[in-house]
Amino acid sequence: MSGRAKALIFTTTLLSITTTGIADVPATQSTQPATAPAVQAPELTLMPPPDADDIAAAPTTQASEPEKFAPHPPNDISLTLKESYRQPAGLFPYGPISLAYPLWKQTTDSLRDGFGFSLGAETSLVYQGATPGPGDRSAGGGYTALFGSWRLLGTPDARNNGYLNFKVDYQWQIGSEAPKALGGQIGSLWNTTKGMGETPVQVSQLFWRQGFLDSLFVFDLGKLDPTNYYSTNVWSSDRQFFMNAAFSTAPAIAYPGSGLGLNARFNPTTWLYLSAGFQDQQGSESRAGFNTFGDLDLFTVAELGFTPRIAGMGPGNYRATFWHADAVPSESERSDQGFALSIDQAITPQVVPFARYEYNDTDLLKVHQLAAAGIGLHGHFFSEEDVCGIGFSWGQPSKSGLRDQYAAEAFYRVQVTHTDQFSVGYQLILDPSNSGEDAVGVLWLRFRILF
């Protein structure tokens, strides 16, 4: 069938579905092909092989069972789609989108089942308020995204599929400051959140994903977000868990913005992977990037990951990441390089400690080195979907004369309805490097809708 004919049938079906009335449609989970049994070894049980979609869709392995817990980098399209399919029960049966949700689900299920086109949407509202002091001490903002993955090559049960992935998002400010700017107002060495800035409507990701040799190799090519691929952590998501940048991202890694590039992942066994790639050091979510990629100022990176399942404990992720950022003469930016270590290991089905360390050579970034550690728990609170965590961090400034900074954060997240989550947290920043204050507290609230 020609591409034009396929597109015509796709469009006709979409129009016919969206003109139908709203009807309750029971929640469905995509079925997965059977996996091989775990391989036994002394003191160690290797994780069973993931199914084809999981290998092709997930650049990182997760530290808990997906049906009970769905951690992932905040901008990972395929894993956010998987989270949106779960629709777990919450404290209440109805939420803000309950009236429209049956029609949305009917439409998206038909597109996914009939055309291999998966579609999701997400919106979040965040408030952060700091203890009294100089500068603006409160910030608010919102985030909305539409994202999807279209399987254009292969079948649902194949392992060498090709997917077109996209994400369109918009971030806006509420009040005098966006949450991403609050850290600078209170003198913090790093931000009080990873995202939640102020941007126009933008295509932040657009790339092709292709598996080869039964997904022994998986390639992503196009406009990529590097934070999806390298030095992630099971708790590194300011839309799901911690908000402070010491825990939700990697302040001592010179990640560029989303830009043109390539990621290649090699999966030789079920417990080991190698991920490497490059992309435009001048990348920006709001630009296509063709005009800057030609300068060949690149961010290059490689990561070796060990993903065992330890008997009596659970799955873990052990990552070593090495990176280099080229100088950008047009921006008067010097080159830099560094490395990072990131670990998370389940010790029970509900308890997952984590630790990370980051280092860079020059003063390109504000943070010269950073260490963070903590623990997260999920389930068995108000409901099995609740999540809480606490973390501690230390950072050394790149600029001489500034004092080291310490930060701690605790949060609690409640599953309000099957699409809605509400989180509350508190950050304590001690000896903020760019302020004379001894301590600054930041209370935050977050409401998220995912469908």
C-alpha positions in Angstrom: 0.0 0.0 0.0 1.4 3.4 -0.9 2.2 6.0 1.8 -0.5 8.3 0.4 -3.2 5.6 0.6 -2.2 4.6 4.1 -2.3 8.3 5.2 -5.8 8.6 3.6 -7.2 5.6 5.4 -5.6 6.8 8.7 -7.2 10.2 8.4 -10.6 8.8 7.4 -10.6 6.5 10.4 -9.6 9.3 12.8 -12.4 11.5 11.6 -15.0 8.7 11.9 -13.9 7.9 15.4 -13.8 11.5 16.7 -17.4 12.1 15.5 -18.8 9.3 17.6 -20.5 9.9 20.9 -18.7 9.6 24.2 -18.9 6.1 25.6 -17.3 4.4 28.5 -14.5 2.2 27.3 -12.9 -0.2 29.8 -9.2 0.4 30.4 -7.0 -2.0 28.4 -3.3 -2.9 28.7 -1.2 -3.8 25.7 -0.4 -7.5 25.8 3.3 -8.4 25.7 4.8 -11.6 24.2 6.0 -14.2 26.6 9.6 -13.7 27.9 12.2 -16.3 28.6 12.5 -17.5 32.3 15.2 -15.9 34.4 18.7 -17.4 34.2 19.9 -18.6 37.6 23.4 -17.8 38.9 25.1 -17.9 42.3 23.9 -15.0 44.4 22.6 -13.3 41.2 19.6 -13.7 38.9 19.8 -11.9 35.6 16.8 -10.1 34.4 14.7 -12.0 31.8 14.9 -10.6 28.3 12.6 -7.7 27.7 10.1 -7.9 24.9 10.7 -6.3 21.6 8.8 -3.1 22.3 10.5 -2.6 25.6 14.0 -2.9 24.0 13.2 -0.6 21.1 11.3 1.9 23.2 13.3 2.1 26.4 16.9 3.5 26.5 17.0 2.8 30.2 15.9 -0.2 32.3 13.5 0.4 35.2 14.1 -0.5 38.8 10.7 -2.0 39.5 7.8 -3.9 37.9 6.0 -1.7 35.3 2.5 -2.8 36.4 3.1 -1.4 39.9 5.6 1.4 39.3 6.5 3.4 36.2 9.6 5.6 36.7 11.3 7.1 33.6 13.1 10.3 32.5 10.5 13.0 32.3 10.8 13.6 28.5 11.1 9.9 27.4 8.2 9.6 24.9 7.8 5.8 24.8 8.0 5.3 28.5 5.6 8.2 29.2 3.2 6.5 26.8 3.6 3.2 28.7 2.8 5.0 31.9 -0.3 6.7 30.4 -1.6 3.2 29.5 -1.6 2.0 33.1 -4.4 4.2 34.4 -4.2 3.0 38.0 -7.1 3.5 40.4 -6.8 6.6 42.6 -8.5 7.9 45.7 -11.4 9.3 43.7 -13.3 8.0 40.6 -13.5 11.3 38.8 -11.2 14.1 37.9 -10.9 17.2 35.7 -10.9 15.3 32.4 -13.4 12.5 33.3 -16.0 13.6 30.9 -13.7 13.8 27.9 -11.5 10.8 28.8 -13.7 8.0 27.3 -13.7 9.6 23.9 -10.0 10.2 24.1 -9.3 6.6 25.1 -11.6 5.2 22.4 -9.8 7.3 19.8 -6.3 6.6 20.9 -6.9 2.8 21.3 -8.3 2.7 17.8 -5.3 4.5 16.4 -2.8 2.3 18.3 -4.6 -1.0 17.4 -5.4 -0.1 13.8 -2.4 1.9 12.7 0.4 1.4 15.3 0.0 5.1 16.2 0.3 5.7 20.0 -0.7 9.2 21.3 -0.5 10.7 24.8 -0.9 14.0 26.5 0.3 15.5 29.8 -0.1 18.7 31.7 1.3 19.9 35.0 0.9 22.9 37.3 3.6 23.8 39.8 3.9 26.3 42.7 7.1 26.9 44.6 7.4 29.3 47.6 10.7 30.1 49.4 11.2 31.3 52.9 11.4 35.2 53.2 14.4 36.9 51.9 15.7 39.2 49.0 14.4 38.8 45.5 11.2 37.1 44.3 10.5 34.2 46.7 7.6 32.5 44.9 7.2 31.0 41.4 4.5 29.3 39.4 4.2 27.7 36.0 2.5 25.2 33.8 3.6 22.5 31.3 1.5 20.9 28.5 2.7 18.3 26.0 1.3 16.2 23.2 3.5 13.3 22.2 3.4 10.1 20.2 5.1 7.2 18.5 4.0 5.8 15.1 5.2 2.3 14.1 5.7 2.6 10.4 7.9 -0.4 9.9 7.3 -3.9 11.4 4.4 -5.6 13.3 3.4 -5.4 17.0 5.3 -8.6 17.8 8.4 -7.9 15.7 11.8 -6.9 17.2 13.2 -4.8 14.3 10.5 -2.2 14.1 10.8 1.4 13.0 9.1 4.2 14.9 8.6 7.9 14.2 8.5 9.7 17.6 7.5 13.3 18.3 6.8 15.7 21.1 5.2 19.1 21.1 5.2 21.1 24.3 4.5 24.5 25.8 5.7 25.9 29.2 4.2 29.1 30.7 4.8 31.3 33.7 2.3 32.0 36.5 3.1 35.1 38.5 6.3 37.0 38.6 8.7 34.0 38.2 8.7 30.6 36.5 9.9 27.8 38.8 13.0 27.3 36.7 14.1 30.8 37.6 13.5 30.6 41.4 17.0 29.1 42.1 18.7 32.2 40.8 16.5 34.4 42.9 17.4 32.6 46.1 21.1 32.3 45.3 21.1 28.5 44.8 24.0 27.0 42.9 21.5 24.9 40.9 17.8 25.2 40.1 14.9 24.2 42.3 13.5 22.2 39.4 14.8 20.7 36.1 12.1 22.2 33.8 9.1 24.4 34.3 10.4 27.5 32.5 8.8 29.7 29.9 8.8 28.7 26.3 6.7 29.0 23.1 4.9 26.1 21.6 7.8 24.0 20.2 8.7 20.7 18.7 11.1 19.6 21.4 11.7 16.1 20.0 11.3 14.5 16.5 13.3 11.4 15.7 13.3 7.9 14.1 13.9 4.8 16.2 15.1 1.6 14.4 16.0 -1.8 15.8 18.3 -4.2 14.1 19.2 -7.9 14.6 16.3 -8.6 16.9 17.0 -5.2 18.7 20.6 -6.1 19.4 21.2 -2.6 18.1 18.7 0.3 18.5 19.3 3.7 16.8 17.6 7.0 17.4 18.2 9.7 14.8 16.8 13.2 14.7 16.1 15.9 17.2 16.9 14.2 20.6 16.8 15.2 24.3 20.1 13.9 25.7 18.7 13.6 29.3 16.6 10.7 28.1 19.7 8.6 27.4 22.6 9.3 29.7 23.1 9.3 33.5 19.5 8.8 34.3 18.2 7.6 37.6 15.0 5.8 38.6 14.0 8.9 40.6 15.2 11.5 38.1 11.9 13.1 37.0 10.6 16.5 38.2 7.2 15.5 36.8 6.9 12.4 38.9 9.2 12.6 41.9 11.9 15.0 43.2 11.9 18.5 41.8 15.3 19.9 42.9 17.8 19.7 40.1 20.3 17.9 42.3 18.0 14.9 42.1 15.9 15.4 38.9 18.8 16.0 36.5 22.6 16.2 36.4 23.8 19.8 37.0 27.4 18.9 36.5 26.9 17.5 33.0 26.9 20.0 30.1 23.8 18.6 28.5 22.8 20.7 25.5 19.2 21.4 24.7 17.3 19.1 22.4 19.1 19.1 19.1 20.0 17.1 16.0 22.0 14.0 16.8 22.3 10.2 17.1 22.0 7.7 19.9 23.1 4.1 19.4 22.4 1.4 22.0 24.0 -2.1 22.0 22.3 -4.8 24.0 24.6 -7.8 24.1 23.0 -9.5 27.1 20.0 -8.9 29.3 22.2 -7.4 32.0 24.6 -5.2 30.1 24.3 -2.4 27.6 26.4 0.3 25.9 24.8 3.6 24.8 26.7 6.2 22.9 25.9 9.2 20.7 26.5 12.8 19.7 24.4 15.8 19.1 24.5 19.6 18.4 26.1 21.4 21.4 24.0 24.4 20.4 20.8 22.4 20.4 17.6 24.2 21.5 14.1 22.9 21.9 12.7 26.0 20.1 14.9 25.7 16.9 15.1 23.0 14.2 18.9 23.1 14.6 20.0 22.7 11.0 21.7 26.1 11.0 23.8 25.3 14.0 24.5 21.5 13.5 26.7 22.5 10.5 29.2 24.1 12.8 30.0 20.6 14.1 30.2 21.8 17.7 29.2 18.5 19.3 28.3 17.0 22.6 29.6 13.4 22.5 28.9 10.8 25.2 29.2 7.1 26.0 27.6 5.1 28.8 28.2 1.6 30.1 25.3 0.1 32.0 25.0 -3.0 34.2 21.4 -4.1 35.0 21.3 -7.1 37.2 18.5 -8.5 39.3 20.1 -9.5 42.7 18.4 -12.5 44.3 16.4 -11.5 47.4 16.5 -7.8 46.5 15.4 -6.8 43.0 16.5 -5.1 39.8 19.2 -2.5 39.8 20.9 0.0 37.4 24.6 0.8 37.6 25.8 3.4 35.0 29.1 5.0 34.2 28.9 8.0 31.8 31.7 9.8 30.0 31.1 13.0 28.0 32.8 15.8 26.1 31.4 19.2 25.1 33.1 21.0 22.2 33.9 24.7 22.5 31.3 27.0 20.8 33.2 30.0 19.5 30.1 31.8 18.4 28.9 31.7 22.0 32.3 32.3 23.5 31.9 28.9 25.3 35.0 26.8 26.1 35.1 23.0 25.8 34.5 20.8 28.8 34.5 17.1 29.7 33.6 14.9 32.6 32.1 11.7 33.9 29.2 10.6 36.1 28.2 7.5 38.1 24.6 6.7 38.8 23.2 3.8 40.8 19.7 2.7 41.8 19.1 -0.7 43.4 15.8 -2.1 44.6 16.3 -3.7 48.0 12.6 -4.7 48.3 9.8 -4.5 45.8 8.8 -1.1 47.3 12.2 0.4 48.4 14.7 1.8 45.9 17.8 3.7 47.2 19.9 5.7 44.8 23.2 7.5 44.6 25.0 9.5 42.0 28.3 11.5 41.5 29.2 14.0 38.7 32.4 15.7 37.8 33.5 18.1 35.1 36.9 19.7 34.3 36.3 23.4 33.6 34.1 26.3 34.6 31.7 25.9 31.7 29.0 25.0 34.2 28.2 26.5 37.6 28.7 23.2 39.3 32.2 21.6 39.3 31.1 18.4 41.1 28.0 17.1 42.8 27.1 14.0 44.9 23.5 13.0 45.8 21.9 10.0 47.5 18.6 9.1 48.9 15.8 6.6 49.0 12.3 6.3 47.5 9.4 4.2 48.5 6.2 3.3 46.5 2.9 1.7 47.5 1.2 0.7 50.8 0.3 4.2 52.0 -3.0 5.8 51.1 -2.9 3.5 48.1 -0.5 1.2 46.3 0.2 4.0 43.8 1.5 6.5 46.3 5.2 7.4 46.2 7.5 9.2 48.6 11.2 9.9 48.8 14.0 11.8 50.6 17.3 12.8 49.2 20.5 14.7 50.2 23.1 16.4 48.0 26.4 18.3 48.1 27.8 20.5 45.3 31.1 22.3 44.7 31.0 25.5 42.6 33.2 25.9 39.6 33.9 29.5 40.5 36.6 29.9 43.1 35.6 31.9 46.2 32.1 30.5 46.4 31.1 28.1 49.2 30.0 24.6 48.8 26.2 24.1 48.8 24.1 21.4 50.5 20.5 20.5 49.8 17.9 18.1 51.0 14.4 17.3 49.7 11.4 15.2 50.7 8.2 14.7 48.8 5.0 12.7 48.8 2.8 11.9 45.8 -0.8 10.7 45.8 -2.7 9.1 42.9 -5.8 11.2 43.0 -7.7 9.6 40.1 -6.7 7.2 37.3 -5.2 10.2 35.4 -4.3 12.7 38.1 -1.4 12.9 40.6 -0.9 15.4 43.4 2.5 15.9 45.0 3.8 18.1 47.9 7.5 18.5 48.8 10.0 20.6 50.7 13.5 21.5 49.8 16.1 22.8 52.3 19.1 24.5 50.8 22.0 25.1 53.2 24.8 27.6 52.5 23.4 28.7 49.0 26.6 29.4 47.0 25.4 32.7 45.6 23.7 34.1 48.7 24.8 35.1 52.2 21.8 33.3 53.7 22.5 30.3 55.9 19.5 28.4 54.8 16.5 28.7 52.4 13.4 26.5 52.5 11.2 25.9 49.4 7.8 24.4 49.7 6.3 23.1 46.4 3.0 21.7 45.1 2.5 19.9 41.8 -0.6 18.7 40.1 -0.2 16.4 37.0 -2.6 15.0 34.5 -1.5 12.2 32.2 -3.7 10.5 29.6 
